[in-house]
Amino acid sequence: MSKRDKFLKKQKILHLATLDNKDNPHIVPVWYLYNSKKLYVGTNSKTEKAKNIKNNSNVSFCVDTGINSPDIFGVMGRGNAKLIREKNEVIKIAKIILLRYFKTLNNKSAKDLLEETDCIIEIRPKKYSIWEY
């Protein structure tokens, strides 16, 4: 497994950039899942990021860590995104994502987030850039 893939599987926060209908960028930190080919983000279809992806599938993302050399490393990329809306698939992926952040899905916060998630953003990266210092 590449250093990039190991890093993306380990990290917990991805900054996702989408474009609104006037081509203004919208950047948000999100929880995510990486499977070596795609990135997945659980969300609600009423969020700005989901609405933006409906209108423009082009996205950018960044995951980075460290503030002092030699522990600075980051991955950014561009790609195309789509919304997965099929309920069973949304629940399946959302549970996997949430289990990266919660020890169990049997607590109020995890249950609330799972209930609010009605779509998954699937990102197919087309280009990556990596940096380390």
Secondary structure, DSSP 8 states (H G I E B T S, - for coil): --HHHHHHHH---EEEEEE-TTS-EEEEEE--EE-SS-EEEEE-TTSHHHHHHHH--EEEEEEEE-SSTTS-EEEEEEEEEEEE--HHHHHHHHHHHHHTT-S-S-SHHHHHHHHH--EEEEEEEEEEEEEE-
